[in-house]
Amino acid sequence: MIRDLTVGFQKAQEKFSSNIQEKFPPIIQDNYKLKEGIFIRLNVNQSWEDQVASFEQNHFIIRRQEEPQNTELLNWFKCQDYLSSLVDMNKPVDSKKQVHSNNPLALFMKREVFLAEKQGGKYTTQENLERYLLATGSDPVRQKWLEMIPKVKSRSSKDNSQREVKPSVNGLAKELQFFQQSEYAVALTYLDSCERLQLIGQITKWYHTNLAVLTEYIGQLPFKNYVKLFFTFDSPAPTLVCEQIYAFEYVLYTIPKIFNSNDYNQLVAAELVGLPSFDMTMNSKKPFMEHKTMRSQAPERVTLQQAMMAKQTTEWLAAAKPPYATNKIGYESGFVPPTGHVPPEGTFHVYMDGKYNELYGFENVPFPPTTTVQVEWLNILQLKDPAGDEKYYETIQTAEALQKTISSRFFRGRLNHSFILNEPDVKAGEFTALMAALYLQSRQAFHDWFYKGTTVSLRGIFAKVTFRLLVEQFIHVETSRIAELADAFNLRLSIQMAIDDKGGKIMADRIKGTMDSLRDKLVNEGLVVCANDEEFYFMAGQLAYYLISQSRTQKITGEMYEPFLRAKNGHQLKKRLEEAYMLYKHEIFSGYRRFNQAFSLVLGYVPETDNQGSARELLLAGIFADNLLFEKNAKGVE
């Protein structure tokens, strides 16, 4: 997944800088955020007493969702923080994971650990420091580099078994000659230099002398989370400036940790390749990606350069893109702001986990990043607003607005920005088990429309899913109101027409034609009959609403309409209407012509179809639509 993204990222990186090997690329730096805590720049050649006077000019306190203005010191901290951070908490320098930095010039510790505020801590700050500085010594670092080189296998002449040939101590330098022709040779030369050994000695001595007073001073400051210390020094040699030393230390730590596990490393055409670390899990606890029946156990191998580029791409994603959301990244324009006309291109859809900065979802979509959506929300049920005028809806013109509207109208707000990976909880009276099942059944199709602009996967299921959602909310969700569900019914048919579903246009025309026909029949003084099943079921819905509305109960719920919706055929439906009439007939004026005509239309007709499919849809439309029994004729008489 990451390999696909690195192509566009590398092109964008080249636009930002001509130095493709920069350890802290500007494209990452522009979005890099420091963690909450106190950041202090110290000089290893000066005691704490000599530096405390200039403390204000050499520290920052970073608070959550708050960062100082873009200053030279802030940028310096960003650069050194990036170069001093761990690839992963599972790949620490400190074996006890108390120190979270990667080189002797930097020290990252949690506040409670550094200030000994944590109750029951196993180690003192001094013990943590000593263990950490020892782990950054030349021999431990060199051993990590040696572990990258594939072990030589030889066969014993006695038992024909394989055994590993480990390099001797005298052969260590020879083994590392593999890297002497690479870009890492300078860093390895620095590893064995007297300057590095001297610098670690100075840092060790500085902590021994100044740690207690520094700790006391920091303990009085108002900050949370991290203590991060960064050492500078008066360079004895002009070629070893402080920032370059940090870059060397970054290489010395990162390269041996860049692969998932060095057990799978191989030399191919004199080039080292290994199992990529990002978006690849194959440790002993999760070995499910291992090839069990093939000679090569690793599912994939990449070069050091490819692994480093994957690391930087992941870091850019974590810094530049919001977590827990599906981010659209154009093949090229997605990494940098487009300039001028951008030709049509495909899109990477990436979902980042915010806690571990891992890719939880990835798709390579052959559609442009911009999704064009326009849904004209029509008033097919001829609903009225509070003033008595025909209700008007705003046209939906963006994918974001459409997703929000569908989420609120059909899924009780569950279809949020990360819905493709979420499973909503079932809650009685709010979000039923059937609604959850319909959510899981349709979420991929909705995701395809909102994020890719294609309705192919949605057309075949939209009508059925949304109708069942409306009925389920109507009957079982306590907070549902008929007016809101009627709006959703209008939206449903409008969307069907927008996604080129012929059924939506057919149903909209049926409803309009049926309402116009029945409106005339209700004011006709002669004998009238239903012309077809459509008029029967729609009129039955109108009668159901009118009868239930006569109830004097304080709260009319959708559950009261369940007997009508559950009726299997026309005979049962007419029986339910007669039962309702017996309950509320005392509220109905016996000479009310519209009601009498409506009841006559329904009771005198025998439908050919059962109460299912489009017939049931027309019944629900009759319940939700503007009720013809409450209309007044041109003279204002009911």
HUTA-V232465 format. One record per residue. PHI is phi in whole degrees, 0 to 359 (* if undefined). OMEGA is omega in whole degrees, 0 to 359 (none if undefined). Layout:
BEGIN
phi->PHI omega->OMEGA
phi->PHI omega->OMEGA
END
This chain:
BEGIN
phi->* omega->181
phi->297 omega->181
phi->302 omega->178
phi->297 omega->183
phi->286 omega->186
phi->294 omega->181
phi->296 omega->179
phi->293 omega->179
phi->296 omega->180
phi->295 omega->177
phi->296 omega->178
phi->294 omega->179
phi->296 omega->178
phi->294 omega->177
phi->290 omega->180
phi->284 omega->185
phi->208 omega->178
phi->280 omega->181
phi->266 omega->184
phi->292 omega->183
phi->265 omega->179
phi->303 omega->183
phi->284 omega->177
phi->232 omega->187
phi->301 omega->179
phi->302 omega->181
phi->297 omega->175
phi->276 omega->184
phi->300 omega->182
phi->298 omega->183
phi->245 omega->185
phi->292 omega->180
phi->241 omega->178
phi->278 omega->178
phi->285 omega->181
phi->295 omega->179
phi->155 omega->178
phi->253 omega->181
phi->244 omega->185
phi->231 omega->175
phi->259 omega->184
phi->239 omega->175
phi->253 omega->184
phi->294 omega->181
phi->271 omega->181
phi->234 omega->177
phi->287 omega->179
phi->298 omega->179
phi->300 omega->179
phi->285 omega->185
phi->261 omega->186
phi->296 omega->180
phi->294 omega->180
phi->257 omega->184
phi->299 omega->182
phi->300 omega->181
phi->275 omega->185
phi->230 omega->177
phi->210 omega->173
phi->225 omega->168
phi->248 omega->181
phi->263 omega->178
phi->250 omega->184
phi->302 omega->179
phi->55 omega->179
phi->212 omega->182
phi->222 omega->179
phi->301 omega->179
phi->297 omega->184
phi->292 omega->181
phi->243 omega->180
phi->297 omega->180
phi->294 omega->179
phi->299 omega->179
phi->296 omega->178
phi->296 omega->178
phi->298 omega->179
phi->301 omega->182
phi->297 omega->183
phi->289 omega->177
phi->295 omega->178
phi->299 omega->183
phi->290 omega->184
phi->255 omega->184
phi->272 omega->179
phi->286 omega->173
phi->297 omega->182
phi->198 omega->179
phi->295 omega->175
phi->277 omega->179
phi->232 omega->184
phi->276 omega->169
phi->277 omega->177
phi->281 omega->184
phi->297 omega->180
phi->269 omega->177
phi->60 omega->175
phi->272 omega->177
phi->251 omega->188
phi->250 omega->176
phi->259 omega->188
phi->239 omega->183
phi->212 omega->185
phi->292 omega->181
phi->282 omega->183
phi->236 omega->178
phi->222 omega->177
phi->248 omega->177
phi->219 omega->174
phi->296 omega->183
phi->305 omega->184
phi->294 omega->177
phi->280 omega->182
phi->295 omega->182
phi->269 omega->179
phi->56 omega->179
phi->271 omega->183
phi->281 omega->181
phi->288 omega->177
phi->75 omega->178
phi->296 omega->184
phi->281 omega->187
phi->231 omega->174
phi->279 omega->178
phi->299 omega->180
phi->296 omega->178
phi->294 omega->177
phi->298 omega->180
phi->297 omega->182
phi->298 omega->180
phi->295 omega->181
phi->292 omega->180
phi->295 omega->177
phi->295 omega->180
phi->289 omega->179
phi->268 omega->179
phi->294 omega->185
phi->298 omega->184
phi->296 omega->178
phi->299 omega->180
phi->293 omega->180
phi->299 omega->180
phi->296 omega->177
phi->297 omega->178
phi->293 omega->179
phi->295 omega->181
phi->292 omega->178
phi->285 omega->185
phi->283 omega->181
phi->305 omega->181
phi->290 omega->180
phi->282 omega->179
phi->255 omega->175
phi->222 omega->182
phi->251 omega->177
phi->283 omega->181
phi->288 omega->184
phi->277 omega->185
phi->247 omega->177
phi->57 omega->179
phi->266 omega->180
phi->272 omega->174
phi->219 omega->181
phi->273 omega->175
phi->259 omega->182
phi->270 omega->179
phi->292 omega->177
phi->284 omega->179
phi->299 omega->180
phi->290 omega->182
phi->265 omega->182
phi->298 omega->181
phi->298 omega->179
phi->295 omega->180
phi->296 omega->182
phi->283 omega->178
phi->297 omega->177
phi->304 omega->184
phi->268 omega->186
phi->290 omega->178
phi->264 omega->183
phi->256 omega->178
phi->290 omega->182
phi->268 omega->183
phi->298 omega->182
phi->296 omega->180
phi->294 omega->179
phi->291 omega->175
phi->295 omega->178
phi->297 omega->181
phi->305 omega->183
phi->263 omega->184
phi->282 omega->176
phi->293 omega->181
phi->298 omega->180
phi->292 omega->179
phi->300 omega->179
phi->294 omega->181
phi->294 omega->178
phi->296 omega->177
phi->297 omega->179
phi->295 omega->180
phi->294 omega->178
phi->299 omega->180
phi->294 omega->181
phi->298 omega->178
phi->298 omega->182
phi->299 omega->184
phi->273 omega->193
phi->244 omega->186
phi->300 omega->184
phi->296 omega->182
phi->288 omega->177
phi->296 omega->180
phi->298 omega->179
phi->298 omega->182
phi->292 omega->182
phi->295 omega->182
phi->300 omega->181
phi->270 omega->185
phi->266 omega->182
phi->273 omega->177
phi->214 omega->180
phi->232 omega->170
phi->75 omega->193
phi->252 omega->161
phi->253 omega->181
phi->233 omega->181
phi->251 omega->180
phi->229 omega->181
phi->267 omega->166
phi->246 omega->183
phi->203 omega->173
phi->275 omega->189
phi->294 omega->176
phi->287 omega->181
phi->233 omega->182
phi->301 omega->183
phi->280 omega->182
phi->251 omega->176
phi->279 omega->187
phi->302 omega->183
phi->298 omega->179
phi->291 omega->178
phi->297 omega->177
phi->300 omega->179
phi->295 omega->177
phi->298 omega->181
phi->296 omega->177
phi->299 omega->180
phi->293 omega->183
phi->299 omega->179
phi->277 omega->193
phi->288 omega->186
phi->302 omega->178
phi->295 omega->182
phi->257 omega->191
phi->288 omega->178
phi->272 omega->179
phi->301 omega->177
phi->206 omega->181
phi->286 omega->178
phi->293 omega->184
phi->256 omega->181
phi->293 omega->177
phi->217 omega->173
phi->258 omega->180
phi->236 omega->181
phi->54 omega->178
phi->64 omega->179
phi->232 omega->182
phi->278 omega->177
phi->232 omega->181
phi->203 omega->182
phi->287 omega->181
phi->297 omega->184
phi->273 omega->187
phi->268 omega->180
phi->61 omega->178
phi->216 omega->182
phi->243 omega->179
phi->211 omega->177
phi->276 omega->186
phi->294 omega->180
phi->277 omega->181
phi->227 omega->184
phi->273 omega->189
phi->290 omega->180
phi->267 omega->182
phi->288 omega->175
phi->282 omega->186
phi->277 omega->188
phi->246 omega->181
phi->244 omega->179
phi->295 omega->178
phi->265 omega->182
phi->284 omega->183
phi->285 omega->180
phi->288 omega->182
phi->199 omega->174
phi->223 omega->180
phi->228 omega->178
phi->281 omega->177
phi->300 omega->181
phi->296 omega->178
phi->293 omega->179
phi->294 omega->178
phi->294 omega->179
phi->294 omega->177
phi->295 omega->177
phi->300 omega->182
phi->293 omega->178
phi->296 omega->178
phi->296 omega->179
phi->296 omega->178
phi->295 omega->178
phi->299 omega->182
phi->294 omega->183
phi->272 omega->189
phi->265 omega->186
phi->247 omega->180
phi->294 omega->178
phi->284 omega->178
phi->56 omega->177
phi->210 omega->176
phi->278 omega->182
phi->261 omega->178
phi->263 omega->182
phi->232 omega->177
phi->296 omega->182
phi->310 omega->178
phi->234 omega->186
phi->290 omega->182
phi->288 omega->183
phi->267 omega->178
phi->225 omega->178
phi->302 omega->181
phi->292 omega->178
phi->243 omega->179
phi->70 omega->182
phi->281 omega->178
phi->257 omega->181
phi->295 omega->178
phi->304 omega->182
phi->215 omega->175
phi->280 omega->186
phi->221 omega->169
phi->267 omega->175
phi->256 omega->188
phi->237 omega->175
phi->246 omega->182
phi->259 omega->171
phi->279 omega->186
phi->284 omega->184
phi->278 omega->184
phi->250 omega->181
phi->54 omega->179
phi->250 omega->176
phi->279 omega->177
phi->262 omega->179
phi->213 omega->182
phi->207 omega->175
phi->217 omega->174
phi->256 omega->189
phi->254 omega->182
phi->278 omega->178
phi->235 omega->179
phi->298 omega->181
phi->296 omega->184
phi->275 omega->178
phi->260 omega->180
phi->265 omega->181
phi->224 omega->172
phi->209 omega->179
phi->238 omega->176
phi->276 omega->185
phi->280 omega->187
phi->266 omega->177
phi->264 omega->185
phi->289 omega->181
phi->275 omega->177
phi->56 omega->181
phi->288 omega->180
phi->249 omega->175
phi->273 omega->182
phi->302 omega->180
phi->278 omega->180
phi->93 omega->177
phi->271 omega->180
phi->293 omega->186
phi->292 omega->181
phi->238 omega->179
phi->244 omega->176
phi->287 omega->176
phi->291 omega->178
phi->273 omega->189
phi->240 omega->179
phi->229 omega->179
phi->295 omega->180
phi->295 omega->179
phi->294 omega->179
phi->294 omega->179
phi->299 omega->180
phi->297 omega->181
phi->292 omega->179
phi->297 omega->180
phi->300 omega->183
phi->286 omega->186
phi->278 omega->186
phi->243 omega->188
phi->240 omega->177
phi->54 omega->176
phi->81 omega->183
phi->279 omega->184
phi->273 omega->185
phi->274 omega->188
phi->295 omega->181
phi->247 omega->188
phi->296 omega->183
phi->295 omega->182
phi->247 omega->184
phi->265 omega->172
phi->237 omega->185
phi->292 omega->178
phi->281 omega->177
phi->278 omega->179
phi->222 omega->183
phi->303 omega->179
phi->77 omega->182
phi->228 omega->180
phi->214 omega->190
phi->280 omega->179
phi->296 omega->178
phi->294 omega->178
phi->297 omega->178
phi->295 omega->179
phi->295 omega->178
phi->293 omega->175
phi->301 omega->181
phi->293 omega->181
phi->291 omega->189
phi->250 omega->189
phi->297 omega->180
phi->293 omega->179
phi->294 omega->176
phi->294 omega->178
phi->299 omega->179
phi->300 omega->180
phi->284 omega->184
phi->296 omega->190
phi->252 omega->181
phi->245 omega->179
phi->81 omega->179
phi->249 omega->181
phi->250 omega->184
phi->303 omega->183
phi->281 omega->184
phi->266 omega->188
phi->303 omega->185
phi->286 omega->185
phi->239 omega->189
phi->300 omega->185
phi->300 omega->183
phi->292 omega->183
phi->296 omega->184
phi->291 omega->177
phi->295 omega->179
phi->295 omega->177
phi->294 omega->178
phi->297 omega->180
phi->297 omega->181
phi->295 omega->177
phi->294 omega->182
phi->301 omega->186
phi->271 omega->193
phi->247 omega->178
phi->263 omega->190
phi->294 omega->186
phi->272 omega->182
phi->290 omega->176
phi->242 omega->184
phi->301 omega->181
phi->299 omega->180
phi->291 omega->180
phi->290 omega->176
phi->295 omega->175
phi->298 omega->180
phi->294 omega->177
phi->296 omega->175
phi->300 omega->180
phi->297 omega->182
phi->301 omega->180
phi->292 omega->179
phi->295 omega->178
phi->292 omega->178
phi->304 omega->179
phi->290 omega->181
phi->290 omega->181
phi->265 omega->176
phi->64 omega->175
phi->268 omega->183
phi->298 omega->180
phi->297 omega->179
phi->295 omega->179
phi->293 omega->180
phi->296 omega->181
phi->293 omega->179
phi->298 omega->179
phi->294 omega->179
phi->298 omega->182
phi->296 omega->180
phi->297 omega->180
phi->297 omega->180
phi->293 omega->180
phi->296 omega->180
phi->296 omega->181
phi->294 omega->182
phi->291 omega->178
phi->301 omega->178
phi->291 omega->184
phi->291 omega->182
phi->289 omega->180
phi->256 omega->179
phi->284 omega->182
phi->277 omega->180
phi->269 omega->179
phi->283 omega->180
phi->233 omega->178
phi->222 omega->176
phi->290 omega->181
phi->279 omega->184
phi->197 omega->180
phi->296 omega->181
phi->299 omega->179
phi->294 omega->180
phi->299 omega->185
phi->290 omega->179
phi->293 omega->180
phi->294 omega->177
phi->299 omega->176
phi->296 omega->178
phi->297 omega->179
phi->295 omega->179
phi->301 omega->180
phi->297 omega->183
phi->297 omega->182
phi->293 omega->180
phi->295 omega->181
phi->293 omega->178
phi->281 omega->180
phi->293 omega->179
phi->263 omega->176
phi->296 omega->184
phi->295 omega->183
phi->224 omega->176
phi->270 omega->183
phi->248 omega->178
phi->296 omega->180
phi->297 omega->180
phi->290 omega->179
phi->267 omega->185
phi->300 omega->180
phi->302 omega->180
phi->288 omega->182
phi->288 omega->181
phi->275 omega->180
phi->300 omega->186
phi->280 omega->184
phi->210 omega->182
phi->297 omega->180
phi->298 omega->179
phi->294 omega->180
phi->296 omega->178
phi->296 omega->179
phi->295 omega->178
phi->296 omega->179
phi->292 omega->178
phi->295 omega->179
phi->296 omega->179
phi->294 omega->179
phi->298 omega->179
phi->297 omega->179
phi->285 omega->190
phi->241 omega->185
phi->296 omega->179
phi->292 omega->180
phi->266 omega->187
phi->251 omega->178
phi->294 omega->187
phi->297 omega->181
phi->265 omega->183
phi->285 omega->188
phi->297 omega->182
phi->300 omega->181
phi->295 omega->181
phi->299 omega->179
phi->296 omega->181
phi->297 omega->181
phi->294 omega->178
phi->294 omega->178
phi->302 omega->185
phi->283 omega->184
phi->292 omega->183
phi->269 omega->182
phi->240 omega->177
phi->248 omega->183
phi->288 omega->179
phi->274 omega->184
phi->252 omega->176
phi->281 omega->182
phi->278 omega->179
phi->204 omega->179
phi->62 omega->183
phi->293 omega->178
phi->296 omega->179
phi->293 omega->177
phi->296 omega->178
phi->291 omega->176
phi->298 omega->179
phi->293 omega->177
phi->298 omega->178
phi->296 omega->178
phi->292 omega->187
phi->278 omega->188
phi->291 omega->174
phi->305 omega->190
phi->279 omega->183
phi->290 omega->181
phi->287 omega->179
phi->263 omega->181
phi->287 omega->175
phi->246 omega->180
phi->281 omega->186
phi->299 omega->181
phi->270 omega->179
phi->82 omega->180
phi->253 omega->181
phi->287 omega->none
END
